[in-house]
Amino acid sequence: MFQVYNFDGIDTSDIEKVIMMIISVEIAGIALALVTEQTGSIWSSVMIHCLYNILSGESQIFHIDVAQNFPAIWMYTVNSKNMLLTGINGSVGFTASIPTMAGFTGIILMVIYDEKKKKTYGKKL
């Protein structure tokens, strides 16, 4: 339910932005839920989310955006107006971008792979 926060500031009259946000939030939520389920602890998901916030430009350590709004140790400005690369500008930034969705999809695939590996290994015993 905490993902509802990501919808704050989105222009809900633009259906493309709403759909993109719903898809990205669902992918992130599924990834974090699978990690919590597999590890048996919410702290693994908390750490993944924390690392995401640091690496995605949500902190003053790294800041990746289409405009630099505050000082950071390392800054990268994306020179693109493509919403698939930059996310939804003005609200949640890179949360709804293709690179973020690919990263969380990678986490989902790793968890599924590890789970299948455990089941295969368990049958051999």
C-alpha positions as CSV (number, residue, x, y, z in Angstrom):
1,M,0.0,0.0,0.0
2,F,3.0,2.4,0.5
3,Q,3.3,2.5,-3.3
4,V,0.2,4.8,-3.5
5,Y,2.6,7.6,-2.4
6,N,4.2,7.4,-5.8
7,F,1.0,8.7,-7.4
8,D,1.3,12.1,-5.6
9,G,1.8,14.8,-8.1
10,I,0.9,12.8,-11.3
11,D,-1.4,14.5,-13.8
12,T,-4.2,12.0,-13.7
13,S,-5.8,13.5,-16.9
14,D,-2.9,12.0,-18.8
15,I,-3.8,8.3,-19.1
16,E,-0.4,7.4,-20.5
17,K,1.3,8.6,-17.3
18,V,-1.2,6.8,-15.1
19,I,-0.8,3.5,-16.9
20,M,3.0,3.8,-16.9
21,M,3.0,4.5,-13.1
22,I,0.7,1.6,-12.4
23,I,2.9,-0.8,-14.3
24,S,6.1,0.4,-12.7
25,V,4.7,0.4,-9.2
26,E,3.3,-3.1,-9.7
27,I,6.6,-4.5,-11.0
28,A,8.5,-2.9,-8.0
29,G,5.9,-4.2,-5.6
30,I,6.0,-7.7,-7.0
31,A,9.8,-7.7,-6.9
32,L,10.0,-6.5,-3.3
33,A,7.2,-8.9,-2.2
34,L,9.0,-11.9,-3.8
35,V,12.3,-11.0,-2.1
36,T,10.5,-10.7,1.3
37,E,8.8,-14.1,0.7
38,Q,12.0,-15.8,-0.3
39,T,14.1,-14.4,2.5
40,G,11.5,-14.5,5.2
41,S,12.3,-11.0,6.3
42,I,11.2,-7.6,5.2
43,W,14.7,-6.2,5.8
44,S,16.0,-7.5,2.5
45,S,13.3,-5.6,0.6
46,V,14.0,-2.5,2.7
47,M,17.7,-2.7,1.8
48,I,16.9,-3.1,-1.9
49,H,14.5,-0.2,-1.8
50,C,17.1,1.9,0.0
51,L,19.8,1.1,-2.6
52,Y,17.3,1.9,-5.3
53,N,16.6,5.3,-3.8
54,I,20.4,6.0,-3.6
55,L,21.2,4.8,-7.1
56,S,18.2,6.2,-8.9
57,G,18.9,9.8,-8.0
58,E,16.5,10.1,-5.1
59,S,19.3,11.1,-2.7
60,Q,21.9,13.7,-2.4
61,I,24.6,11.1,-3.0
62,F,23.6,10.4,-6.6
63,H,21.2,12.5,-8.5
64,I,19.9,11.5,-11.9
65,D,17.2,13.7,-13.5
66,V,16.4,15.9,-16.5
67,A,17.2,18.9,-14.3
68,Q,19.5,19.3,-11.3
69,N,17.3,20.6,-8.5
70,F,19.7,20.2,-5.6
71,P,23.4,19.6,-5.0
72,A,24.7,16.0,-4.9
73,I,28.1,14.3,-4.8
74,W,27.5,12.8,-8.2
75,M,25.0,14.3,-10.7
76,Y,23.9,13.1,-14.1
77,T,21.5,15.1,-16.3
78,V,19.5,13.1,-18.8
79,N,19.2,15.0,-22.1
80,S,16.0,13.4,-23.3
81,K,12.3,14.1,-23.4
82,N,11.4,10.5,-23.9
83,M,9.2,9.5,-20.9
84,L,10.3,5.9,-21.3
85,L,13.9,6.9,-20.4
86,T,13.3,9.7,-17.9
87,G,10.2,8.5,-16.2
88,I,7.3,10.9,-15.3
89,N,8.9,14.3,-15.0
90,G,7.8,16.5,-12.1
91,S,6.5,13.8,-9.8
92,V,8.3,10.5,-9.3
93,G,11.1,10.8,-11.8
94,F,12.9,7.6,-12.7
95,T,10.5,5.3,-10.8
96,A,8.4,5.0,-13.9
97,S,11.2,4.6,-16.4
98,I,12.1,1.6,-18.5
99,P,15.6,1.2,-16.8
100,T,13.9,1.0,-13.4
101,M,11.3,-1.5,-14.6
102,A,14.0,-3.6,-16.2
103,G,16.0,-3.6,-12.9
104,F,13.0,-4.7,-10.8
105,T,12.1,-7.3,-13.5
106,G,15.7,-8.6,-13.2
107,I,15.1,-9.0,-9.4
108,I,11.9,-10.9,-10.1
109,L,13.7,-13.2,-12.5
110,M,16.6,-13.8,-10.1
111,V,14.1,-14.8,-7.3
112,I,12.2,-17.1,-9.6
113,Y,15.5,-18.7,-10.8
114,D,16.7,-19.2,-7.3
115,E,13.4,-20.7,-6.2
116,K,13.4,-23.2,-9.1
117,K,17.0,-24.0,-8.3
118,K,16.1,-24.7,-4.7
119,K,13.2,-27.0,-5.8
120,T,15.5,-28.9,-8.2
121,Y,18.2,-29.3,-5.6
122,G,15.6,-30.5,-3.0
123,K,14.4,-33.2,-5.4
124,K,17.9,-34.6,-5.9
125,L,18.3,-35.2,-2.1
